[in-house]
């Protein structure tokens, strides 16, 4: 087999927060793929770094009274500690605030300038004179200029879905200081992405680098019309790299963040005496990016355009995954399901999560769900009951002895499992981990049946059948080892323990060991590998997560007498209205329970979903709801919601909206549809 040269990246975690279970979907998916490639004998590097630039880092450092460098150094240590706890091994873990990244940003900028892709124009932007900084969209709240809904974010209205710039908000307020910002004009630099449209059309359509659904998404939402200019600069003060030929302008974080992949590679090359161009300019090198679907646009249009212009390798594959839900819902701080990686590692074996995620992950963009009851059952049934059970039930009969010198007749079990290696290889290669796990567990089922049928615990009692006992244990431990090698990308710790048990290390290049049985080697005493998972352990983890979130809320809230630790923050952001309504005013609003019978994406709308609501019988409402940022259409069908059924129809460019679904939250990624309680039926009035 020809050795492949592969460079792999995962999206850079932002240095403004700790790693949680949602983040780990990506880093574990990537780590499994890299370990598989190394096990196959390929030269494969896993590069990552902290994403460290931007206004949020600058503001937090100010609030904590320390430098940005101190802040990001502490967070990098925390990130590496969390990743290490879950067996995630990077070949290099860098920082976008490195000299290597600065150097590469300059190199990219030179090529982009010379290609004539940069233009300058003045941009009006809100400026907070008290905080002394221009305000990104997320640092502004105000009244929607269209529907007049108060306390809306700086880019779009969560009520009516209207898009706008922060300066269009009525009565804008800075969330940094609570003051009214000023409108100031500043020169911004833009990359004219439309000039790369022909190349991007061709690359998206024909490179085979993207999943089919991603190709369709890009063609339907962006490439069917002229591409917008990309604003890649931010005025100072800003924590980042100053643009060399544009005083007091800094590269926007999304310009230098993906270049951070290359900067991390450059650091590795310096430490290992390798040539950087052998990785990023070598046509024999494969580049694989693993990212979440929320950053598809940046990695499939901006980034390929930058690489093409600067003369570097284009991605071989951009492997995009979905998000994590817990129990079918978004991770919840109040329910304790917003679990930090460090909290999980205190209570549970990280191998459990590695396997569970692998059993759920496929090659598509579907979200995966962490069902805690299923989690316990799957760990105990598959890992303990099927895999480790093979070793624990037979090792004691041959420990401190040798396996048989010649592999016994096992009825074709080892050969059949060896033949399955090609299929398992294909599943891993294509990120169909769930299919690979099913295939491997089928092998474990067959191996366990062999042990059950031959009952080594009974053979042990018969002195005349000790050679037969040795043969049965040799077969069982070889089938166990074969399965563990197949699982090694997912369960590296178990592979290490198996190597120690059978005195034959499992490491890079050892995939082929699944094809030949191990004979004549000594067997060490069995030590516990993976113990049964108890419900109480999971509950303890959830309770600690609740306690952590409650403590954070208590610190944030000035009302220390609140027994539920409800934060005052939402009410502070959107105070109660001073205008009272009468009972007659209230009863004019006809709120009803409705069922979502159809939900669809709205073409050219970044925030809206089109919902068909049934009020019972043949009565329906067509509603456009600004909830796309947090809800998938397929997850809404069949769900009960509360709607305003007598809202005057509003004509939008997408169609007529005949109502409104009720939700809470400030918008953006924090939108929560209101649910009627069990027993409610479509058409019931909400009083």
C-alpha atoms as one frame of an Amber mdcrd trajectory, in Angstrom:
protein
   0.000   0.000   0.000   1.369   3.419  -1.009   1.776   5.720   1.964  -0.447
   8.799   1.731   0.671  12.249   2.871  -2.271  13.840   4.703  -2.692  17.082
   6.636  -5.826  17.358   8.770  -7.330  20.329  10.603 -10.246  20.936  12.918
 -11.803  24.375  13.365  -9.878  26.554  15.792 -11.609  26.868  19.184 -12.130
  30.465  20.242  -9.989  31.556  23.165 -12.918  33.146  24.962 -14.443  30.028
  26.459 -13.893  26.480  27.649 -14.509  23.256  25.732 -17.909  21.577  26.170
 -19.445  18.330  24.896 -20.787  20.060  21.782 -17.280  21.136  20.781 -16.001
  17.593  21.284 -18.145  16.214  18.446 -15.751  17.793  15.956 -12.455  17.201
  17.703 -13.261  13.553  18.417 -14.540  12.980  14.882 -11.274  14.385  13.556
  -9.065  12.546  16.054 -10.690   9.217  15.130 -10.058   9.833  11.424  -6.423
  10.822  12.013  -5.775   7.806  14.257  -7.300   5.558  11.592  -4.983   7.003
   8.943  -1.949   6.519  11.178  -3.026   2.984  12.036  -3.177   2.320   8.280
   0.437   3.447   7.992  -0.167   6.807   6.339   1.781   9.948   7.215  -0.974
  12.045   8.735  -0.658  15.270  10.746  -3.403  16.762  12.940  -3.047  20.544
  13.164  -5.001  22.926  15.349  -4.602  26.190  17.260  -6.511  28.627  19.408
  -8.414  31.367  17.567  -7.316  34.355  19.623  -8.154  37.622  17.899 -11.167
  39.910  17.951 -13.109  42.415  20.008 -14.504  39.824  22.433 -11.010  38.851
  23.615 -10.021  42.494  23.959 -13.108  43.362  26.001 -12.802  40.345  28.300
  -9.137  41.083  28.972 -10.069  44.633  29.942 -12.804  43.394  32.256 -10.395
  40.986  33.946  -7.662  43.603  34.247  -4.977  41.726  32.343  -3.433  41.608
  28.906  -4.913  39.713  25.970  -1.739  37.619  25.842  -2.216  36.482  29.449
  -5.845  35.637  28.798  -5.204  33.551  25.692  -2.217  31.774  27.274  -4.371
  30.603  30.197  -7.173  29.511  27.882  -4.783  27.592  25.648  -3.555  25.577
  28.623  -7.168  24.833  29.599  -8.059  23.771  26.044  -5.057  21.452  25.749
  -5.840  19.945  29.159  -9.447  19.225  28.133  -8.479  17.767  24.767  -5.824
  15.554  26.357  -8.348  14.165  28.835 -10.345  12.797  25.898  -7.345  11.287
  24.116  -7.319  13.946  21.407  -3.740  14.186  20.138  -2.606  17.066  17.949
   0.707  16.946  16.133   0.850  20.692  16.774  -1.407  23.017  18.716  -0.609
  26.665  18.059  -2.165  30.109  18.289  -3.338  32.612  15.706  -1.452  35.232
  17.728   1.916  33.805  16.634   4.710  35.206  14.522   4.235  32.328  12.093
   0.648  33.414  11.560   1.608  37.071  11.184   4.197  36.142   8.552   1.738
  34.044   6.562  -0.978  36.724   6.773   1.466  39.168   5.194   2.261  36.647
   2.442  -1.421  36.096   1.680  -2.120  39.834   1.709   0.676  40.544  -0.756
  -0.718  38.026  -3.251  -4.308  39.200  -2.804  -3.248  42.837  -3.304  -1.258
  41.996  -6.415  -4.220  40.063  -7.827  -6.270  43.283  -7.690  -8.894  41.854
  -5.359  -8.798  44.588  -2.671 -10.868  47.737  -2.635 -11.431  50.393   0.036
 -14.609  52.182   1.007 -15.882  54.086   3.992 -18.227  52.241   6.317 -20.456
  53.872   8.908 -20.259  51.971  12.154 -21.404  52.395  15.730 -18.720  53.455
  18.164 -18.912  53.238  21.965 -17.081  56.322  23.278 -17.077  54.996  26.839
 -15.629  51.580  25.905 -13.468  53.267  23.279 -14.197  50.758  20.523 -16.231
  50.200  17.385 -19.054  47.771  18.058 -19.484  44.428  16.350 -23.107  43.442
  15.647 -23.339  41.292  18.766 -22.403  44.195  21.030 -25.418  46.290  19.975
 -29.105  46.029  20.921 -31.951  48.260  19.827 -35.425  48.543  18.313 -36.065
  46.931  14.940 -36.419  49.650  12.288 -39.161  47.686  10.549 -41.506  46.070
  13.095 -40.418  48.223  16.054 -39.748  45.218  18.310 -37.430  46.295  21.117
 -34.141  44.754  22.274 -33.093  43.240  18.959 -29.511  42.315  17.970 -27.373
  44.353  15.604 -27.905  42.340  12.417 -31.474  41.043  12.161 -34.784  41.093
  13.994 -35.733  37.883  15.773 -39.370  38.940  15.603 -39.946  39.789  11.931
 -36.702  38.471  10.413 -35.740  41.805   8.832 -32.008  42.268   8.085 -30.293
  45.580   8.773 -26.996  47.109   9.815 -26.459  48.199  13.445 -26.676  51.892
  12.518 -30.280  51.346  11.307 -31.436  50.298  14.800 -33.720  52.690  16.626
 -32.321  53.777  19.992 -29.233  51.518  19.826 -27.453  50.663  23.063 -23.963
  49.270  23.557 -24.010  46.052  25.565 -20.463  46.839  26.696 -21.258  50.014
  28.592 -25.025  50.523  28.378 -24.488  53.875  26.667 -25.797  55.198  23.375
 -23.153  54.673  20.678 -22.142  57.228  18.071 -22.130  56.767  14.300 -18.609
  57.103  12.959 -17.188  56.536   9.506 -14.019  54.565   8.926 -12.262  53.174
   5.869 -12.648  49.408   5.505 -10.878  47.043   3.136 -12.855  44.527   1.103
 -11.923  41.484  -0.972 -13.934  41.414  -4.190 -14.920  37.767  -4.047 -17.043
  38.102  -7.177 -13.836  38.240  -9.235 -13.245  34.622  -8.147 -16.787  33.529
  -8.974 -15.868  31.444 -12.032 -13.165  29.574 -10.129 -15.432  28.964  -7.123
 -18.257  27.702  -9.354 -15.891  25.194 -10.919 -14.301  24.125  -7.634 -17.603
  23.657  -5.804 -19.166  21.743  -8.699 -16.301  19.529  -9.830 -13.620  19.186
  -7.141 -15.432  16.411  -5.237 -14.248  18.198  -2.108 -17.716  18.796  -0.636
 -20.679  16.724   0.434 -23.539  16.820  -2.140 -25.841  18.710   0.205 -23.152
  21.355   0.708 -22.746  21.774  -3.044 -26.494  22.291  -3.402 -26.524  24.753
  -0.503 -23.745  26.885  -1.987 -25.250  26.864  -5.469 -28.726  27.707  -4.199
 -27.800  30.374  -1.657 -24.662  32.117  -2.943 -23.304  31.099  -6.324 -26.548
  31.758  -8.217 -25.942  35.507  -7.921 -22.964  37.888  -7.679 -20.886  37.265
  -4.558 -20.754  40.080  -2.046 -17.535  41.885  -1.226 -15.953  40.496   1.941
 -15.125  43.063   4.619 -11.792  41.829   5.969 -10.681  44.782   8.092 -11.652
  46.247  11.434 -10.626  49.653  12.771  -8.633  49.972  15.972  -8.711  49.464
  18.824  -8.810  45.782  17.953  -6.827  42.791  19.193  -5.238  41.316  16.099
  -2.644  41.958  13.409  -2.460  45.451  11.955  -2.628  45.490   8.162   0.811
  46.627   6.951  -0.383  49.005   4.222  -3.477  50.357   5.999  -2.770  52.283
   9.187  -5.112  51.607  12.134  -6.840  48.788  10.260  -6.607  45.202  11.487
  -7.364  41.954   9.734 -10.774  40.670  10.708 -10.557  37.445  12.722 -11.972
  35.380   9.840  -9.063  36.452   7.641  -6.299  35.236   9.923  -8.082  32.297
  11.615  -7.912  29.771   8.730  -4.364  30.890   7.981  -3.775  29.623  11.528
  -3.993  26.072  10.146  -0.926  26.829   8.072   0.870  28.678  10.866   0.470
  25.623  13.110   1.928  23.494  10.292   4.831  25.923   9.950   5.597  25.576
  13.675   5.587  21.779  13.319   7.898  21.973  10.298  10.378  24.131  12.215
  10.398  21.636  15.088  10.829  18.597  12.833  13.177  19.891  10.138  10.528
  19.633   7.418   9.821  21.929   4.472   6.562  23.847   4.800   5.956  23.765
   1.022   5.984  19.959   1.120   2.685  20.222   2.989   0.888  23.243   1.556
   2.293  23.432  -1.984   2.886  19.762  -2.708   0.261  18.272  -5.084   0.822
  14.878  -3.422  -0.381  16.202  -0.066  -4.043  15.829   0.873  -5.646  18.623
   2.932  -8.724  17.641   4.968 -10.698  20.233   6.971 -13.216  19.095   9.606
 -15.723  21.832  10.524 -19.240  22.430  11.848 -21.996  23.409   9.450 -22.252
  26.899  10.978 -18.965  27.958   9.328 -19.553  26.376   5.918 -19.535  29.731
   4.075 -16.080  30.721   5.275 -14.441  27.380   4.500 -16.047  26.722   1.116
 -15.935  30.167  -0.518 -13.590  32.619   1.241 -10.893  30.111   2.163 -10.581
  28.340  -1.219 -10.504  31.770  -2.873  -7.654  32.877  -0.616  -5.690  29.662
  -1.147  -6.103  29.808  -4.915  -4.979  33.440  -5.064  -1.937  32.837  -2.838
  -0.846  29.691  -4.701  -1.396  27.075  -1.979  -3.044  23.637  -2.039  -6.817
  23.647  -2.162  -8.695  21.402   0.295  -8.991  17.795  -0.800 -12.056  17.466
   1.410 -14.047  19.829   3.616 -15.824  17.416   5.958 -18.800  19.147   7.557
 -20.759  17.797  10.533 -23.910  18.729  12.429 -24.437  19.879  15.998 -25.019
  18.045  19.286 -28.363  17.824  21.023 -28.949  16.180  24.398 -32.142  14.222
  24.848 -33.461  15.658  21.581 -33.021  19.264  22.729 -30.376  21.955  22.612
 -27.812  21.679  25.383 -29.418  23.315  28.411 -27.675  25.043  31.291 -30.773
  24.893  33.476 -31.172  21.141  32.935 -27.475  20.469  33.453 -27.012  19.106
  29.925 -24.642  21.936  28.944 -21.724  19.864  30.193 -18.175  21.136  30.113
 -15.483  18.695  29.029 -13.710  19.067  32.369 -16.911  18.227  34.282 -17.494
  15.087  32.219 -13.896  13.932  32.727 -14.272  14.217  36.513 -17.136  11.717
  36.520 -16.958   9.443  33.475 -14.397   7.598  31.380 -13.767   9.628  28.173
 -13.641   6.345  26.219 -17.397   6.060  26.733 -18.043   9.339  24.927 -15.563
   8.544  22.159 -17.435   5.331  21.405 -20.923   6.830  21.744 -20.135   9.686
  19.358 -18.569   7.219  16.904 -21.720   5.100  17.020 -23.740   8.170  15.988
 -21.518   9.970  13.488 -22.023   9.567   9.754 -20.805  11.454   6.712 -23.755
  13.836   6.437 -24.605  17.108   8.164 -27.232  15.614  10.479 -27.153  16.627
  14.125 -26.356  13.847  16.582 -28.219  13.311  19.833 -26.744  12.328  23.182
 -29.509  10.346  24.850 -28.233   9.710  28.371 -30.240   6.509  28.925 -29.074
   5.120  25.591 -25.547   6.259  26.435 -25.466   4.077  29.557 -27.057   1.115
  27.789 -24.785   1.275  24.755 -21.592   1.554  26.810 -22.536  -1.372  29.027
 -23.887  -3.551  26.222 -21.277  -2.930  23.541 -18.029  -2.005  25.263 -18.327
  -3.962  28.491 -20.748  -6.750  27.566 -19.424  -7.539  24.078 -15.841  -6.346
  23.680 -14.073  -6.380  27.051 -16.135  -9.399  28.050 -14.201 -11.494  25.521
 -10.960 -10.846  27.381 -12.273 -10.875  30.933 -13.940 -14.296  30.513 -10.923
 -16.093  29.072  -7.675 -14.359  30.110  -7.667 -15.826  33.605  -7.403 -19.352
  32.193  -4.150 -18.611  30.323  -2.616 -15.666  32.168   1.105 -16.045  32.862
   1.124 -18.678  30.107   1.563 -18.488  26.348  -1.004 -18.544  23.584  -1.022
 -21.680  21.428   1.954 -21.930  19.053  -0.348 -22.665  16.108  -3.654 -20.888
  15.629  -6.455 -23.435  16.124  -9.414 -24.075  13.857 -12.118 -21.549  14.755
 -14.619 -22.380  12.031 -13.573 -19.388   9.938 -14.282 -16.668  12.545 -10.882
 -14.961  12.333 -10.791 -15.181   8.540 -14.304 -13.749   8.223 -13.409 -10.857
  10.531 -10.195 -10.260   8.578 -12.219 -10.098   5.357 -14.474  -7.470   6.969
 -11.437  -5.182   7.245 -11.935  -3.758   3.748 -15.496  -2.734   4.524 -14.517
  -1.248   7.894 -11.662   0.614   6.191 -14.078   2.168   3.715 -16.444   3.206
   6.500 -13.677   4.939   8.464 -12.268   6.604   5.353 -15.667   8.082   4.471
 -16.429   9.133   8.076 -19.237   6.577   8.323 -18.220   5.728  11.864 -21.714
   4.584  12.834 -21.623   1.929  10.114 -18.123   0.868  11.160 -19.245   0.423
  14.779 -22.200  -1.718  13.705 -19.913  -3.925  11.618 -17.410  -4.325  14.459
 -20.115  -5.117  17.014 -21.443  -7.837  14.692 -17.964  -9.396  14.838 -18.070
  -9.124  18.636 -21.436 -10.900  18.695 -20.005 -13.800  16.678 -16.950 -14.025
  18.942 -19.062 -14.049  22.092 -21.249 -16.814  20.682 -18.091 -18.856  20.143
 -17.112 -18.429  23.802 -20.642 -19.263  24.988 -20.748 -22.386  22.851 -17.353
 -23.684  24.034 -17.659 -22.748  27.746 -13.987 -22.453  28.758 -15.013 -22.146
  32.417 -16.202 -25.777  32.242 -13.164 -27.013  30.296 -10.986 -25.702  33.101
 -12.432 -28.314  35.449 -11.329 -31.220  33.231  -7.578 -31.910  33.486  -7.679
 -33.979  30.287  -8.915 -31.025  28.204  -6.383 -28.342  29.088  -4.946 -28.228
  25.559  -8.460 -27.644  24.250  -8.942 -24.900  26.835  -5.747 -23.227  25.648
  -6.973 -23.372  22.055 -10.349 -21.846  22.945  -8.669 -19.017  24.889  -6.187
 -18.433  22.044  -9.099 -18.060  19.618 -11.103 -15.840  21.967  -8.182 -13.500
  22.721  -7.254 -13.278  19.047 -10.811 -12.349  18.112 -10.758  -9.808  20.946
  -7.456  -8.337  19.745  -8.712  -8.194  16.156 -11.825  -6.275  17.252  -9.765
  -3.919  19.427  -7.472  -3.053  16.499 -10.553  -2.195  14.439 -11.712  -0.046
  17.354  -8.278   1.482  18.043  -9.046   4.824  16.300 -12.038   5.209  18.617
 -10.626   3.592  21.754  -6.853   4.214  21.837  -6.645   3.530  25.570  -8.235
   0.088  25.147  -5.782  -0.650  22.320  -2.895   0.252  24.625  -4.242  -2.007
  27.388  -4.707  -4.872  24.925  -1.140  -4.504  23.713   0.049  -4.764  27.316
  -2.202  -7.765  28.002  -0.967  -9.761  25.010   2.570  -8.326  24.958   2.232
  -7.038  21.406   1.896  -3.261  21.054  -0.838  -1.792  18.826   0.281   1.424
  17.160   0.775   3.274  13.857   0.912   0.940  10.867  -0.623  -1.976  12.762
  -3.958  -2.204  10.920  -2.606  -5.232   9.062  -2.358  -7.111  12.367  -6.072
  -7.794  11.936  -5.120 -10.160   9.114  -2.807 -12.512  11.028  -3.514 -14.161
  14.395  -1.117 -13.816  17.319   0.408 -17.097  18.525   2.965 -18.229  21.078
   3.156 -14.941  22.982   2.810 -14.645  26.781  -0.444 -13.446  28.306  -0.244
 -11.002  31.199  -2.696 -11.018  34.119  -6.012  -9.370  33.287  -6.625  -5.901
  34.712  -9.902  -3.995  34.468 -10.213  -2.222  31.133 -13.660  -0.656  30.963
 -16.034  -0.903  33.900 -19.808  -0.841  33.774 -21.312   2.627  33.694 -23.791
   3.381  36.460 -26.773   5.731  36.134 -25.698   7.442  39.324 -22.403   8.488
  37.730 -24.232  10.220  34.882 -26.647  11.857  37.317 -23.753  13.138  39.402
 -22.239  14.723  36.294 -25.545  16.403  35.397 -26.033  17.639  38.969 -22.565
  19.175  39.035 -23.275  20.888  35.714 -26.469  22.325  37.199 -24.589  23.501
  40.259 -21.878  25.127  38.147 -24.422  26.997  36.060 -26.401  28.009  39.144
 -23.245  29.364  40.747 -22.452  31.366  37.614 -25.990  32.717  37.545 -25.814
  33.649  41.222 -22.626  35.621  40.627 -24.217  37.415  37.683 -27.392  38.209
  39.563 -27.662  40.892  42.202 -30.712  39.203  43.723 -29.081  36.797  46.181
 -32.436  35.957  47.779 -33.670  34.205  44.624 -33.937  30.538  45.659 -33.954
  29.366  42.042 -30.853  31.341  41.116 -32.657  32.911  38.158 -30.407  35.512
  36.616 -31.608  39.110  36.334 -29.795  39.477  33.014 -32.767  38.880  30.642
 -34.914  41.432  32.468 -32.076  43.920  32.559 -31.604  43.573  28.806 -35.331
  43.993  28.139 -37.045  45.819  31.059 -40.770  45.484  31.655 -42.763  47.960
  29.605 -44.187  50.904  31.536 -47.299  51.009  29.389 -50.120  48.916  30.838
 -52.690  47.116  28.708 -56.297  46.587  29.726 -58.038  43.248  29.901 -59.919
  44.193  26.733 -56.602  44.842  24.987 -55.320  41.450  26.014 -58.312  39.399
  24.884 -58.020  40.863  21.381 -54.954  38.653  20.896 -56.177  35.190  19.874
 -53.365  32.825  20.860 -53.874  29.197  19.918 -52.140  25.856  20.193 -50.997
  24.805  16.705 -49.154  21.878  15.174 -46.326  22.356  12.692 -47.355  20.181
   9.728 -44.745  21.480   7.298 -41.455  23.379   7.697 -39.118  24.559   4.960
 -36.059  26.690   4.361 -36.778  30.044   2.713 -34.608  30.693  -0.329 -32.274
  33.689   0.104 -33.346  34.162   3.750 -30.604  33.563   6.307 -32.875  33.669
   9.352 -36.347  32.578   8.270 -38.173  29.270   8.124 -41.571  28.864   6.467
 -44.032  27.007   8.703 -47.476  25.635   7.903 -49.444  25.513  11.150 -52.568
  23.428  11.684 -55.147  24.783  14.120 -57.170  21.592  13.810 -59.368  20.342
  11.001 -58.670  22.235   7.781 -57.735  25.551   9.464 -54.082  26.450   8.750
 -51.762  29.459   8.894 -48.690  30.221   6.788 -46.047  31.746   9.053 -42.490
  32.995   8.462 -40.473  32.659  11.675 -36.947  33.970  12.329 -35.769  30.758
  14.000 -33.483  29.209  11.373 -30.369  29.846  13.470 -31.447  27.275  16.071
 -34.048  24.966  14.534 -33.873  22.504  11.640 -37.102  22.262   9.597 -37.271
  18.478   9.887 -37.118  18.678  13.689 -40.175  20.964  13.868 -42.667  18.866
  11.915 -45.257  17.400  14.281 -44.356  19.726  17.147 -46.964  21.717  19.066
 -46.366  25.459  19.330 -48.268  28.545  20.426 -49.225  31.030  17.708 -50.975
  34.345  17.426 -53.808  33.334  15.099 -55.435  36.712  14.478 -52.394  38.756
  13.548 -53.029  40.916  10.491 -51.405  39.279   7.422 -48.074  40.827   6.462
 -46.751  40.721   2.924 -43.051  39.855   2.808 -40.834  39.381  -0.226 -40.996
  35.641   0.402 -44.791  35.499   0.659 -47.580  36.406   3.093 -47.160  35.656
   6.795 -50.477  34.961   8.496 -49.435  34.723  12.103 -46.574  34.476  14.546
 -45.181  31.659  16.665 -44.309  32.587  20.246 -40.737  32.254  21.457 -38.486
  33.655  24.159 -34.849  34.667  24.186 -32.774  37.571  22.863 -32.354  36.093
  19.378 -29.366  34.818  17.467 -28.528  31.373  18.873 -30.795  31.928  21.896
 -34.348  31.417  20.629 -36.672  29.078  22.508 -40.082  28.150  21.089 -42.857
  28.022  23.684 -44.410  24.587  24.115 -47.905  23.846  25.432 -48.005  21.231
  28.184 -48.913  17.594  27.606 -52.578  17.138  26.690 -52.940  20.363  24.726
 -54.436  19.989  21.240 -54.312  22.123  18.089 -56.979  24.806  18.145 -57.125
  25.200  21.921 -57.058  28.835  22.981 -54.219  30.037  25.190 -55.669  32.144
  28.023
